[in-house]
Structures are given as structure tokens and as C-alpha cells.
Amino acid sequence: MGRLEYNSSRPPIEVEDETLAHLKVVIATKLRRQESFMMTWPAGAAGADHHSRLTVWMHPSIPLIIEIDTDKSPSLDPHRIERMMGNLNSRGELILDDL
């Protein structure tokens, strides 16, 4: 289970390593193009009974740390990256529970 930390203002978001590897490509592509976007995920610890959601504005100038918790880089599926990028581009928001 990897972690994504954005702006160090909250605890890191825990994301499964394979999903995080794909997410890294999508986020890096958008930010490298200087394209900001919203990202939303369920709030609270894994398994907690929370129904709230957090949304952040992803911007190239805000620090981002992606930690994949494995020695080897997970295999990337180009079709999965295309679907993630297509969903993000069509609605302007990356929703982590859809990944």
C-alpha cells in the first residue's frame, strides 16, 4: 500500500501500489502541462465509517510526494492510463474511488 502526500497539510492518502503507479503517470502528465485539476477521495482512515470526502486543487507549484511501497515498479497498463486521463479530462476532476 503506497502513499500520496499533497502539500503536507493532512495525513497521506493510502492507495494500492498498482493504482498509485498509474495515478503517478496521470498526475505528472497534467502537472507537467501546467494543467491544474481537482482530486477527490474518501476521508478518514481505511475501514473507518466515514462518508465525508476531501477534494484538493492539484497545482504544479504545490509539493506532491508519491511513495510506492514496493522494490519493483508495478507494471503499467496503457489502456488504464488512457481511461483515467479521459475521465479526468472530461470532468476536470480525478476521483480516486473510480480508479
C-alpha positions, 0 to 999 in steps of 0.5 A, spaced: 500 500 500 503 506 497 502 513 499 500 520 496 502 526 500 499 533 497 502 539 500 503 536 507 497 539 510 493 532 512 495 525 513 497 521 506 492 518 502 493 510 502 492 507 495 494 500 492 501 500 489 498 498 482 493 504 482 498 509 485 503 507 479 498 509 474 495 515 478 503 517 478 503 517 470 496 521 470 498 526 475 505 528 472 502 528 465 497 534 467 502 537 472 507 537 467 502 541 462 501 546 467 494 543 467 491 544 474 485 539 476 481 537 482 482 530 486 477 527 490 477 521 495 474 518 501 476 521 508 478 518 514 482 512 515 481 505 511 475 501 514 473 507 518 465 509 517 466 515 514 462 518 508 465 525 508 470 526 502 476 531 501 477 534 494 484 538 493 486 543 487 492 539 484 497 545 482 504 544 479 507 549 484 504 545 490 509 539 493 506 532 491 510 526 494 508 519 491 511 513 495 510 506 492 511 501 497 514 496 493 522 494 490 519 493 483 515 498 479 508 495 478 507 494 471 503 499 467 497 498 463 496 503 457 489 502 456 488 504 464 492 510 463 488 512 457 481 511 461 483 515 467 486 521 463 479 521 459 475 521 465 479 526 468 479 530 462 472 530 461 470 532 468 476 536 470 476 532 476 480 525 478 476 521 483 480 516 486 474 511 488 473 510 480 480 508 479 
